[in-house]
């Protein structure tokens, strides 16, 4: 019998979020804080976690990080031309 290992969509989302945050903070912690809406302490904590701990933290069937914009802002973002979306998301998330 072949044993397969699958990862739930929520676990995958959590892992990708943490890895993206970690990667960004390793390059420039101030930029990561602005992009992810986190504190320097939080960013440093995630950067200092061993990858096995990052995986363990992400290993839950609950979304760890909530969207930084509300439904109204998300709806407005969906209607914007591609060229304006990043700027609007940055402003709405501030």
C-alpha positions in Angstrom: 0.0 0.0 0.0 1.3 3.4 -1.0 1.0 6.1 1.7 0.3 9.5 0.4 0.8 12.7 2.3 -1.4 15.7 1.5 -1.5 19.1 2.9 -4.7 21.0 3.4 -5.3 24.3 1.6 -5.2 26.1 4.9 -2.0 24.6 6.0 -0.5 25.4 2.6 -1.8 29.0 2.8 -0.3 29.4 6.3 3.0 27.9 5.2 3.3 30.1 2.1 2.4 33.2 4.1 5.0 32.5 6.7 7.7 31.7 4.2 6.9 34.8 2.2 7.0 36.9 5.3 10.3 35.3 6.4 11.9 35.7 3.0 10.8 39.3 2.8 12.1 40.1 6.3 15.4 38.4 5.6 15.9 40.8 2.7 14.6 44.0 4.4 12.8 43.9 7.7 11.4 47.4 7.4 9.8 46.6 4.0 8.4 43.3 5.3 6.8 45.1 8.2 5.2 47.6 5.9 4.1 44.9 3.4 2.7 42.4 5.9 1.5 44.9 8.5 3.6 43.4 11.3 6.0 44.6 14.0 9.8 44.3 13.8 9.6 42.0 16.8 7.2 39.7 15.0 9.3 39.7 11.8 12.5 39.0 13.7 10.8 36.2 15.6 9.7 34.5 12.3 13.1 35.0 10.7 14.8 33.4 13.7 12.5 30.3 13.7 14.1 27.2 12.3 12.3 26.0 9.2 10.9 22.9 11.1 9.3 25.3 13.5 7.8 27.4 10.7 6.3 24.2 9.3 5.0 23.2 12.7 3.3 26.7 13.2 1.7 26.4 9.8 0.4 22.9 10.4 -3.1 23.8 11.4 -6.5 23.7 9.7 -7.2 27.3 10.7 -6.1 30.4 8.9 -3.4 32.0 11.1 -3.4 35.4 9.4 -6.5 37.3 8.5 -6.9 39.6 5.5 -5.7 43.1 6.2 -8.5 44.8 4.2 -12.2 44.5 4.6 -14.8 43.1 2.1 -15.6 46.6 0.8 -12.0 47.4 0.0 -11.5 43.9 -1.6 -14.5 44.5 -3.8 -13.2 47.9 -4.9 -9.8 46.3 -5.5 -11.4 43.7 -7.8 -12.8 46.5 -10.0 -9.5 48.4 -10.5 -7.3 48.1 -13.5 -4.3 45.9 -12.9 -2.0 48.9 -12.9 -3.7 50.4 -9.9 -4.3 47.4 -7.7 -1.0 47.3 -5.8 -1.2 51.0 -4.9 -4.8 50.6 -3.7 -4.0 47.5 -1.7 -1.2 49.3 0.0 -3.4 52.2 0.9 -6.3 50.1 2.0 -4.1 47.9 4.2 -2.5 50.9 5.9 
